[in-house]
């Protein structure tokens, strides 16, 4: 009765099933792994850094990624140009960052947000940076871009103000090499409020994560569908043979 499984037609069906099932299982497992990676990234990004974490040298934490973002970084040098970053909200209030360029011993400069002040950006309100050589420790942050929440990316700001904290935004403002990262000091002085570190971007459970989960389900559904269709074809073939042997089929139908 089962000799039909050795016919060329069924050889083709069986080979297709034998290849399709492991392929679908592999793709489903791969998509599930992608989803789990995004979950791990989200968990790692949302985990608070230990308060007693020791600061590491700035250069050892670059380039900024999901592991180093928010880490305490230390460096030394002399403060230079100071800029204001307007329209930044903190605790529901509008204000501005006080950003000062720190020229480090390596020759490159790193933007340092020394604190936040309420109200409209006003150079007269911003405390002058300390003179001479200083040692700075702050939470490491990735460069902002036009899509970063809260940035002023439309341009048209007055001289001395900066809308987006990044080397690309600063390259035409200051005449020296820059690290493509910035620090936010957690213990500001002179009445300024510390700017909390932001979680790294593109690590949350976004639409792509749930797409990966959806694709996982689809691939496993494909496996079930392939096996179901194989079994349905097999059962119909067996039933046809039995009906023919019992004389229930017309000769033309055989």
URPE-V651919 format. One record per pair of residues at least 4 apart in sequence whose C-alpha atoms are under 8 Angstrom apart, sorted by the first residue. I is the first residue (numbers start at 1). GAP is how many residues later the second one is. If there is no record, write none. Layout:
# URPE-V651919
i-><I;I>
gap-><GAP;GAP>
This chain:
# URPE-V651919
i-><1;1;2;3;4;5;5;6;6;7;8;9;10;11;12;13;13;14;15;16;17;17;17;17;18;19;20;20;20;21;21;21;21;22;23;24;24;24;24;24;25;25;25;25;26;27;27;27;28;28;28;28;28;28;28;29;29;30;30;31;31;31;31;31;32;32;32;32;33;34;34;34;35;35;35;35;35;36;37;38;38;38;38;38;39;39;39;39;40;41;41;41;41;42;42;42;42;43;44;44;45;45;45;45;45;45;46;49;49;49;53;54;55;55;55;55;55;56;56;56;56;56;56;57;57;57;57;58;58;58;58;61;61;62;63;63;64;64;64;64;64;64;65;65;65;66;66;66;67;68;69;69;69;69;69;69;70;70;70;70;70;70;70;71;71;72;72;72;72;73;73;73;73;73;74;74;74;74;75;75;75;75;76;76;76;76;76;76;76;77;77;77;77;77;77;77;78;78;78;78;78;78;78;79;79;79;79;79;79;79;79;79;79;80;80;80;80;81;81;81;82;82;82;82;82;82;83;83;83;83;83;83;84;84;84;84;84;84;84;84;84;84;85;85;85;85;85;85;85;85;85;86;86;86;86;86;86;86;86;86;87;87;87;87;87;87;87;87;88;88;88;88;88;88;89;89;89;89;89;90;90;90;93;94;94;94;95;95;95;95;95;95;96;96;96;96;96;96;97;97;97;97;97;98;98;98;98;98;98;99;99;99;99;99;100;100;100;100;100;101;101;101;101;102;102;102;102;103;103;103;103;104;104;104;107;108;108;108;108;109;109;109;109;110;110;110;110;110;110;111;111;111;111;111;112;112;112;112;113;113;113;113;113;114;114;114;114;114;115;115;115;115;115;115;115;116;116;116;116;117;117;117;121;122;127;130;136;137;137;138;138;138;138;139;139;139;139;139;140;140;140;140;140;141;141;141;141;141;141;141;142;142;142;142;143;143;143;143;143;143;144;144;144;144;144;145;145;145;145;146;146;146;146;147;151;151;152;152;153;153;155;157;157;157;162;164;165;165;165;166;166;166;166;167;167;167;167;167;168;169;170;171;171;171;171;184;184;184;184;185;185;186;186;186;187;188;188;188;202;205;205;206;207;208;209;210;211;212;213;214;215;216;217;218;219;220;221;222;223;224;225;226;227;228;229;230;231;232;233;234;235;236;237;238;239;240;241;242;243;243;243;244;244;244;249;249;250>
gap-><237;240;236;4;6;5;6;4;5;4;4;4;4;4;4;4;217;4;4;4;4;209;210;213;4;4;4;203;206;4;202;205;206;4;4;4;195;196;198;199;4;194;195;198;4;4;189;192;4;187;188;189;190;191;192;4;187;4;186;4;181;182;184;185;4;180;181;184;4;4;175;178;4;174;175;177;178;4;4;4;165;166;167;171;4;165;166;170;4;4;25;162;163;4;161;162;163;4;22;23;21;22;154;155;158;159;153;4;21;22;19;18;16;17;18;19;82;4;5;15;16;17;18;4;16;17;18;4;15;16;17;7;12;6;117;118;4;5;76;77;78;117;4;77;135;134;135;137;4;72;70;71;72;73;130;131;69;70;71;127;128;129;130;68;69;65;66;67;68;64;65;66;67;110;61;62;63;64;29;60;61;62;26;28;29;57;58;59;60;25;26;27;28;56;57;58;24;25;26;53;54;55;56;21;22;23;24;50;51;52;53;54;55;20;21;22;23;19;20;93;16;17;18;19;47;78;15;16;17;77;78;79;12;13;14;15;37;38;39;76;77;78;11;12;13;14;36;76;77;78;79;9;10;11;34;35;66;75;76;77;7;8;9;33;34;63;64;65;6;7;8;9;62;63;4;5;6;7;61;4;5;105;25;24;25;26;21;22;23;24;25;26;20;21;22;23;24;25;16;17;18;19;20;15;16;17;18;19;28;12;13;14;15;16;11;12;13;14;29;8;9;10;11;7;8;9;10;4;5;6;7;4;5;6;70;68;69;70;71;67;68;69;70;68;69;70;71;72;73;54;68;70;71;72;70;71;72;73;69;70;71;72;82;70;71;74;78;80;69;70;73;77;78;79;80;76;77;78;79;9;75;76;4;4;63;4;49;46;48;45;46;47;48;44;45;46;47;58;41;42;43;44;57;40;41;42;43;56;57;59;38;39;40;58;22;23;24;37;38;39;4;7;20;21;22;6;19;20;21;5;6;7;18;4;12;13;11;12;10;11;8;4;5;6;7;5;4;5;17;4;14;15;16;4;11;12;13;14;4;4;4;4;5;6;7;10;11;12;13;9;10;8;9;10;7;4;5;6;4;4;5;4;4;4;4;4;4;4;4;4;4;4;4;4;4;4;4;4;4;4;4;4;4;4;4;4;4;4;4;4;4;4;4;4;4;4;4;4;4;5;6;4;5;10;4;5;4>
